[in-house]
Amino acid sequence: IRYHFLRDHYEKGDIDIDYVSTDFQLTDIFTKPLDYARFSFICGELNVCIMDS
């Protein structure tokens, strides 16, 4: 059902679908274990600051 919903809206021009490279998948912060460099990069892209204790 979701596929048809998206397809219909895409065909009507209501939405635009763009490819997002693996390097810029910001949702990885919620779904994958990350090294510190990757974690810091994603936090910066999401405008989340890292507080050192």
PyMOL Python script that loads the backbone (N, CA, C, O; Angstrom):
from pymol import cmd

cmd.read_pdbstr("""\
ATOM      1  N   ILE A   1       0.833  -1.194   0.000  1.00  0.00           N
ATOM      2  CA  ILE A   1       0.000   0.000   0.000  1.00  0.00           C
ATOM      3  C   ILE A   1       0.874   1.251   0.000  1.00  0.00           C
ATOM      4  O   ILE A   1       0.589   2.213  -0.714  1.00  0.00           O
ATOM      5  N   ARG A   2       1.953   1.235   0.815  1.00  0.00           N
ATOM      6  CA  ARG A   2       2.828   2.410   0.871  1.00  0.00           C
ATOM      7  C   ARG A   2       3.465   2.698  -0.484  1.00  0.00           C
ATOM      8  O   ARG A   2       3.610   3.855  -0.880  1.00  0.00           O
ATOM      9  N   TYR A   3       3.847   1.628  -1.192  1.00  0.00           N
ATOM     10  CA  TYR A   3       4.467   1.817  -2.496  1.00  0.00           C
ATOM     11  C   TYR A   3       3.528   2.570  -3.428  1.00  0.00           C
ATOM     12  O   TYR A   3       3.939   3.518  -4.097  1.00  0.00           O
ATOM     13  N   HIS A   4       2.271   2.151  -3.472  1.00  0.00           N
ATOM     14  CA  HIS A   4       1.303   2.797  -4.362  1.00  0.00           C
ATOM     15  C   HIS A   4       1.043   4.237  -3.939  1.00  0.00           C
ATOM     16  O   HIS A   4       0.886   5.116  -4.787  1.00  0.00           O
ATOM     17  N   PHE A   5       0.996   4.482  -2.641  1.00  0.00           N
ATOM     18  CA  PHE A   5       0.803   5.841  -2.129  1.00  0.00           C
ATOM     19  C   PHE A   5       1.934   6.744  -2.609  1.00  0.00           C
ATOM     20  O   PHE A   5       1.688   7.833  -3.128  1.00  0.00           O
ATOM     21  N   LEU A   6       3.172   6.289  -2.433  1.00  0.00           N
ATOM     22  CA  LEU A   6       4.326   7.083  -2.864  1.00  0.00           C
ATOM     23  C   LEU A   6       4.361   7.244  -4.377  1.00  0.00           C
ATOM     24  O   LEU A   6       4.623   8.334  -4.885  1.00  0.00           O
ATOM     25  N   ARG A   7       4.098   6.163  -5.090  1.00  0.00           N
ATOM     26  CA  ARG A   7       4.115   6.230  -6.552  1.00  0.00           C
ATOM     27  C   ARG A   7       3.095   7.241  -7.068  1.00  0.00           C
ATOM     28  O   ARG A   7       3.404   8.049  -7.944  1.00  0.00           O
ATOM     29  N   ASP A   8       1.882   7.194  -6.527  1.00  0.00           N
ATOM     30  CA  ASP A   8       0.837   8.116  -6.975  1.00  0.00           C
ATOM     31  C   ASP A   8       1.223   9.571  -6.723  1.00  0.00           C
ATOM     32  O   ASP A   8       1.026  10.423  -7.589  1.00  0.00           O
ATOM     33  N   HIS A   9       1.767   9.856  -5.553  1.00  0.00           N
ATOM     34  CA  HIS A   9       2.158  11.235  -5.243  1.00  0.00           C
ATOM     35  C   HIS A   9       3.367  11.674  -6.072  1.00  0.00           C
ATOM     36  O   HIS A   9       3.471  12.839  -6.457  1.00  0.00           O
ATOM     37  N   TYR A  10       4.278  10.740  -6.343  1.00  0.00           N
ATOM     38  CA  TYR A  10       5.426  11.055  -7.188  1.00  0.00           C
ATOM     39  C   TYR A  10       4.960  11.394  -8.605  1.00  0.00           C
ATOM     40  O   TYR A  10       5.425  12.365  -9.203  1.00  0.00           O
ATOM     41  N   GLU A  11       4.049  10.598  -9.130  1.00  0.00           N
ATOM     42  CA  GLU A  11       3.549  10.835 -10.486  1.00  0.00           C
ATOM     43  C   GLU A  11       2.777  12.146 -10.594  1.00  0.00           C
ATOM     44  O   GLU A  11       2.801  12.792 -11.642  1.00  0.00           O
ATOM     45  N   LYS A  12       2.089  12.548  -9.518  1.00  0.00           N
ATOM     46  CA  LYS A  12       1.359  13.820  -9.520  1.00  0.00           C
ATOM     47  C   LYS A  12       2.296  15.007  -9.320  1.00  0.00           C
ATOM     48  O   LYS A  12       1.893  16.153  -9.519  1.00  0.00           O
ATOM     49  N   GLY A  13       3.543  14.745  -8.927  1.00  0.00           N
ATOM     50  CA  GLY A  13       4.499  15.822  -8.700  1.00  0.00           C
ATOM     51  C   GLY A  13       4.417  16.418  -7.309  1.00  0.00           C
ATOM     52  O   GLY A  13       5.006  17.467  -7.047  1.00  0.00           O
ATOM     53  N   ASP A  14       3.688  15.756  -6.409  1.00  0.00           N
ATOM     54  CA  ASP A  14       3.571  16.246  -5.036  1.00  0.00           C
ATOM     55  C   ASP A  14       4.878  16.100  -4.264  1.00  0.00           C
ATOM     56  O   ASP A  14       5.194  16.919  -3.401  1.00  0.00           O
ATOM     57  N   ILE A  15       5.635  15.051  -4.582  1.00  0.00           N
ATOM     58  CA  ILE A  15       6.899  14.798  -3.885  1.00  0.00           C
ATOM     59  C   ILE A  15       7.990  14.522  -4.905  1.00  0.00           C
ATOM     60  O   ILE A  15       7.715  14.191  -6.058  1.00  0.00           O
ATOM     61  N   ASP A  16       9.224  14.663  -4.465  1.00  0.00           N
ATOM     62  CA  ASP A  16      10.387  14.350  -5.283  1.00  0.00           C
ATOM     63  C   ASP A  16      11.203  13.319  -4.523  1.00  0.00           C
ATOM     64  O   ASP A  16      11.394  13.451  -3.314  1.00  0.00           O
ATOM     65  N   ILE A  17      11.677  12.311  -5.202  1.00  0.00           N
ATOM     66  CA  ILE A  17      12.454  11.256  -4.562  1.00  0.00           C
ATOM     67  C   ILE A  17      13.888  11.373  -5.045  1.00  0.00           C
ATOM     68  O   ILE A  17      14.150  11.344  -6.248  1.00  0.00           O
ATOM     69  N   ASP A  18      14.820  11.505  -4.104  1.00  0.00           N
ATOM     70  CA  ASP A  18      16.238  11.633  -4.428  1.00  0.00           C
ATOM     71  C   ASP A  18      17.023  10.493  -3.803  1.00  0.00           C
ATOM     72  O   ASP A  18      16.677  10.000  -2.729  1.00  0.00           O
ATOM     73  N   TYR A  19      18.082  10.081  -4.484  1.00  0.00           N
ATOM     74  CA  TYR A  19      18.992   9.074  -3.964  1.00  0.00           C
ATOM     75  C   TYR A  19      19.846   9.704  -2.873  1.00  0.00           C
ATOM     76  O   TYR A  19      20.312  10.834  -3.023  1.00  0.00           O
ATOM     77  N   VAL A  20      20.053   8.982  -1.780  1.00  0.00           N
ATOM     78  CA  VAL A  20      20.921   9.444  -0.701  1.00  0.00           C
ATOM     79  C   VAL A  20      22.029   8.414  -0.532  1.00  0.00           C
ATOM     80  O   VAL A  20      21.769   7.247  -0.239  1.00  0.00           O
ATOM     81  N   SER A  21      23.255   8.856  -0.718  1.00  0.00           N
ATOM     82  CA  SER A  21      24.418   7.988  -0.602  1.00  0.00           C
ATOM     83  C   SER A  21      24.543   7.424   0.812  1.00  0.00           C
ATOM     84  O   SER A  21      24.058   8.023   1.772  1.00  0.00           O
ATOM     85  N   THR A  22      25.189   6.286   0.931  1.00  0.00           N
ATOM     86  CA  THR A  22      25.412   5.653   2.230  1.00  0.00           C
ATOM     87  C   THR A  22      26.127   6.595   3.189  1.00  0.00           C
ATOM     88  O   THR A  22      25.875   6.557   4.393  1.00  0.00           O
ATOM     89  N   ASP A  23      27.009   7.434   2.675  1.00  0.00           N
ATOM     90  CA  ASP A  23      27.763   8.354   3.530  1.00  0.00           C
ATOM     91  C   ASP A  23      26.877   9.393   4.199  1.00  0.00           C
ATOM     92  O   ASP A  23      27.268   9.976   5.210  1.00  0.00           O
ATOM     93  N   PHE A  24      25.705   9.632   3.659  1.00  0.00           N
ATOM     94  CA  PHE A  24      24.823  10.668   4.197  1.00  0.00           C
ATOM     95  C   PHE A  24      23.507  10.119   4.745  1.00  0.00           C
ATOM     96  O   PHE A  24      22.527  10.854   4.858  1.00  0.00           O
ATOM     97  N   GLN A  25      23.484   8.837   5.081  1.00  0.00           N
ATOM     98  CA  GLN A  25      22.301   8.236   5.704  1.00  0.00           C
ATOM     99  C   GLN A  25      22.320   8.578   7.188  1.00  0.00           C
ATOM    100  O   GLN A  25      22.891   7.844   7.994  1.00  0.00           O
ATOM    101  N   LEU A  26      21.701   9.683   7.542  1.00  0.00           N
ATOM    102  CA  LEU A  26      21.756  10.168   8.920  1.00  0.00           C
ATOM    103  C   LEU A  26      21.012   9.266   9.894  1.00  0.00           C
ATOM    104  O   LEU A  26      21.257   9.328  11.099  1.00  0.00           O
ATOM    105  N   THR A  27      20.118   8.439   9.400  1.00  0.00           N
ATOM    106  CA  THR A  27      19.391   7.533  10.291  1.00  0.00           C
ATOM    107  C   THR A  27      20.286   6.436  10.851  1.00  0.00           C
ATOM    108  O   THR A  27      19.890   5.734  11.782  1.00  0.00           O
ATOM    109  N   ASP A  28      21.490   6.278  10.297  1.00  0.00           N
ATOM    110  CA  ASP A  28      22.423   5.282  10.826  1.00  0.00           C
ATOM    111  C   ASP A  28      22.696   5.496  12.307  1.00  0.00           C
ATOM    112  O   ASP A  28      22.987   4.537  13.023  1.00  0.00           O
ATOM    113  N   ILE A  29      22.608   6.731  12.780  1.00  0.00           N
ATOM    114  CA  ILE A  29      22.887   7.025  14.179  1.00  0.00           C
ATOM    115  C   ILE A  29      21.903   6.288  15.095  1.00  0.00           C
ATOM    116  O   ILE A  29      22.225   6.005  16.249  1.00  0.00           O
ATOM    117  N   PHE A  30      20.717   5.980  14.590  1.00  0.00           N
ATOM    118  CA  PHE A  30      19.696   5.304  15.386  1.00  0.00           C
ATOM    119  C   PHE A  30      19.668   3.799  15.169  1.00  0.00           C
ATOM    120  O   PHE A  30      19.048   3.077  15.950  1.00  0.00           O
ATOM    121  N   THR A  31      20.330   3.312  14.116  1.00  0.00           N
ATOM    122  CA  THR A  31      20.169   1.908  13.746  1.00  0.00           C
ATOM    123  C   THR A  31      21.452   1.084  13.711  1.00  0.00           C
ATOM    124  O   THR A  31      21.385  -0.140  13.606  1.00  0.00           O
ATOM    125  N   LYS A  32      22.625   1.727  13.795  1.00  0.00           N
ATOM    126  CA  LYS A  32      23.873   0.981  13.635  1.00  0.00           C
ATOM    127  C   LYS A  32      24.910   1.400  14.665  1.00  0.00           C
ATOM    128  O   LYS A  32      24.912   2.540  15.128  1.00  0.00           O
ATOM    129  N   PRO A  33      25.799   0.463  15.023  1.00  0.00           N
ATOM    130  CA  PRO A  33      26.934   0.868  15.854  1.00  0.00           C
ATOM    131  C   PRO A  33      27.919   1.663  14.990  1.00  0.00           C
ATOM    132  O   PRO A  33      28.252   1.242  13.882  1.00  0.00           O
ATOM    133  N   LEU A  34      28.381   2.802  15.491  1.00  0.00           N
ATOM    134  CA  LEU A  34      29.249   3.679  14.710  1.00  0.00           C
ATOM    135  C   LEU A  34      30.542   3.954  15.456  1.00  0.00           C
ATOM    136  O   LEU A  34      30.567   3.969  16.687  1.00  0.00           O
ATOM    137  N   ASP A  35      31.626   4.172  14.700  1.00  0.00           N
ATOM    138  CA  ASP A  35      32.849   4.621  15.355  1.00  0.00           C
ATOM    139  C   ASP A  35      32.692   6.106  15.694  1.00  0.00           C
ATOM    140  O   ASP A  35      31.753   6.760  15.238  1.00  0.00           O
ATOM    141  N   TYR A  36      33.617   6.627  16.495  1.00  0.00           N
ATOM    142  CA  TYR A  36      33.471   7.998  16.997  1.00  0.00           C
ATOM    143  C   TYR A  36      33.455   9.026  15.865  1.00  0.00           C
ATOM    144  O   TYR A  36      32.694   9.992  15.917  1.00  0.00           O
ATOM    145  N   ALA A  37      34.291   8.824  14.841  1.00  0.00           N
ATOM    146  CA  ALA A  37      34.354   9.789  13.735  1.00  0.00           C
ATOM    147  C   ALA A  37      33.014   9.858  12.999  1.00  0.00           C
ATOM    148  O   ALA A  37      32.522  10.948  12.705  1.00  0.00           O
ATOM    149  N   ARG A  38      32.435   8.716  12.706  1.00  0.00           N
ATOM    150  CA  ARG A  38      31.142   8.685  12.000  1.00  0.00           C
ATOM    151  C   ARG A  38      30.039   9.264  12.884  1.00  0.00           C
ATOM    152  O   ARG A  38      29.196  10.030  12.417  1.00  0.00           O
ATOM    153  N   PHE A  39      30.053   8.891  14.166  1.00  0.00           N
ATOM    154  CA  PHE A  39      29.076   9.412  15.121  1.00  0.00           C
ATOM    155  C   PHE A  39      29.156  10.936  15.190  1.00  0.00           C
ATOM    156  O   PHE A  39      28.127  11.611  15.172  1.00  0.00           O
ATOM    157  N   SER A  40      30.365  11.476  15.269  1.00  0.00           N
ATOM    158  CA  SER A  40      30.557  12.925  15.342  1.00  0.00           C
ATOM    159  C   SER A  40      30.064  13.616  14.074  1.00  0.00           C
ATOM    160  O   SER A  40      29.435  14.672  14.144  1.00  0.00           O
ATOM    161  N   PHE A  41      30.349  13.021  12.916  1.00  0.00           N
ATOM    162  CA  PHE A  41      29.899  13.595  11.648  1.00  0.00           C
ATOM    163  C   PHE A  41      28.377  13.679  11.601  1.00  0.00           C
ATOM    164  O   PHE A  41      27.821  14.720  11.253  1.00  0.00           O
ATOM    165  N   ILE A  42      27.706  12.587  11.950  1.00  0.00           N
ATOM    166  CA  ILE A  42      26.242  12.568  11.897  1.00  0.00           C
ATOM    167  C   ILE A  42      25.657  13.538  12.908  1.00  0.00           C
ATOM    168  O   ILE A  42      24.681  14.228  12.611  1.00  0.00           O
ATOM    169  N   CYS A  43      26.239  13.602  14.098  1.00  0.00           N
ATOM    170  CA  CYS A  43      25.752  14.569  15.093  1.00  0.00           C
ATOM    171  C   CYS A  43      25.852  15.987  14.548  1.00  0.00           C
ATOM    172  O   CYS A  43      24.938  16.791  14.733  1.00  0.00           O
ATOM    173  N   GLY A  44      26.940  16.294  13.887  1.00  0.00           N
ATOM    174  CA  GLY A  44      27.107  17.617  13.294  1.00  0.00           C
ATOM    175  C   GLY A  44      26.071  17.904  12.221  1.00  0.00           C
ATOM    176  O   GLY A  44      25.539  19.011  12.147  1.00  0.00           O
ATOM    177  N   GLU A  45      25.781  16.909  11.389  1.00  0.00           N
ATOM    178  CA  GLU A  45      24.776  17.081  10.336  1.00  0.00           C
ATOM    179  C   GLU A  45      23.378  17.272  10.920  1.00  0.00           C
ATOM    180  O   GLU A  45      22.543  17.957  10.330  1.00  0.00           O
ATOM    181  N   LEU A  46      23.128  16.668  12.072  1.00  0.00           N
ATOM    182  CA  LEU A  46      21.820  16.793  12.728  1.00  0.00           C
ATOM    183  C   LEU A  46      21.759  17.991  13.674  1.00  0.00           C
ATOM    184  O   LEU A  46      20.743  18.218  14.330  1.00  0.00           O
ATOM    185  N   ASN A  47      22.859  18.763  13.742  1.00  0.00           N
ATOM    186  CA  ASN A  47      22.962  19.909  14.655  1.00  0.00           C
ATOM    187  C   ASN A  47      22.785  19.500  16.112  1.00  0.00           C
ATOM    188  O   ASN A  47      22.127  20.191  16.891  1.00  0.00           O
ATOM    189  N   VAL A  48      23.380  18.371  16.463  1.00  0.00           N
ATOM    190  CA  VAL A  48      23.376  17.882  17.837  1.00  0.00           C
ATOM    191  C   VAL A  48      24.796  18.020  18.360  1.00  0.00           C
ATOM    192  O   VAL A  48      25.739  17.558  17.718  1.00  0.00           O
ATOM    193  N   CYS A  49      24.961  18.647  19.512  1.00  0.00           N
ATOM    194  CA  CYS A  49      26.312  18.819  20.042  1.00  0.00           C
ATOM    195  C   CYS A  49      26.652  17.670  20.987  1.00  0.00           C
ATOM    196  O   CYS A  49      25.784  17.111  21.656  1.00  0.00           O
ATOM    197  N   ILE A  50      27.932  17.339  21.020  1.00  0.00           N
ATOM    198  CA  ILE A  50      28.435  16.289  21.896  1.00  0.00           C
ATOM    199  C   ILE A  50      29.031  16.968  23.114  1.00  0.00           C
ATOM    200  O   ILE A  50      29.929  17.801  22.993  1.00  0.00           O
ATOM    201  N   MET A  51      28.535  16.613  24.280  1.00  0.00           N
ATOM    202  CA  MET A  51      29.028  17.220  25.513  1.00  0.00           C
ATOM    203  C   MET A  51      29.988  16.251  26.190  1.00  0.00           C
ATOM    204  O   MET A  51      29.612  15.130  26.532  1.00  0.00           O
ATOM    205  N   ASP A  52      31.226  16.688  26.381  1.00  0.00           N
ATOM    206  CA  ASP A  52      32.207  15.870  27.090  1.00  0.00           C
ATOM    207  C   ASP A  52      32.007  16.046  28.582  1.00  0.00           C
ATOM    208  O   ASP A  52      31.748  17.151  29.059  1.00  0.00           O
ATOM    209  N   SER A  53      32.128  14.952  29.313  1.00  0.00           N
ATOM    210  CA  SER A  53      31.940  15.061  30.767  1.00  0.00           C
ATOM    211  C   SER A  53      33.254  15.144  31.498  1.00  0.00           C
ATOM    212  O   SER A  53      33.273  15.239  32.726  1.00  0.00           O
TER     213      SER A  53
END
""", "prot")
cmd.dss("prot")
cmd.show_as("cartoon", "prot")
cmd.util.cbc("prot")
cmd.orient("prot")
